[in-house]
Amino acid sequence: MSSQQRDKTEVEYVRQQSGGKEPVVVGYDFMNINYFGNQAEHIVYMKNAIDWLKNKSGVVTFSWHWRNPFGAPNNWPTLGFYVDKNKDNVHVDLNQLSNKNSKEYKALV
């Protein structure tokens, strides 16, 4: 069994290098979903995952490398993914995620 993270060019690379075989498992990451508001792109992303599951009989995995929504450095390409604990505000009170009025909940949604 082989696997590949979502990028179609990477799946195509595996197909070319293996003589036409495709990975069984394809992983998708929600990392950019809350930072890049291109809804059309996210819809295509989800349709690709559904297509892989239904039409390729593949296995789909999801992960979410959550970017820090508070004090996130605004420099590409990290945009809050890599932060410096000594200078960036990285505290997120996870207990507040169920409180609909909290800044943590609003940032998550």
C-alpha positions, 0 to 999 in steps of 0.5 A: 500500500502506498500513500501521498499527501493531497497535491495532484502533481504529487499523485501524478508523480507517483503514477508516472514513477510507478508505471501507472499505479496510484497511491491507495491512501491520499491525505488532505490537510485543512491547514490553509482553510482559515487563512486563505478565504478562497471558498471555491478552492476549498470546495474543489479540495473537498470534491477531490477527496470525495472523488478519491473515496468514491471513484478510486475506492481509495482511503482518505485521511484528513489532518489540520495543522492549525495556524495560531489565530492570535498574534500570528506572524504575518509573513509568508509562508508560515503565517502563524504556523511556526511561531517564536514562543518568546516573542509571539502570542501563542497562548490559546485557552483550549477550555474556551473553545466550547464557549461561543462568546470567547475569542478562541471559539470565534477564531476556530469557527 
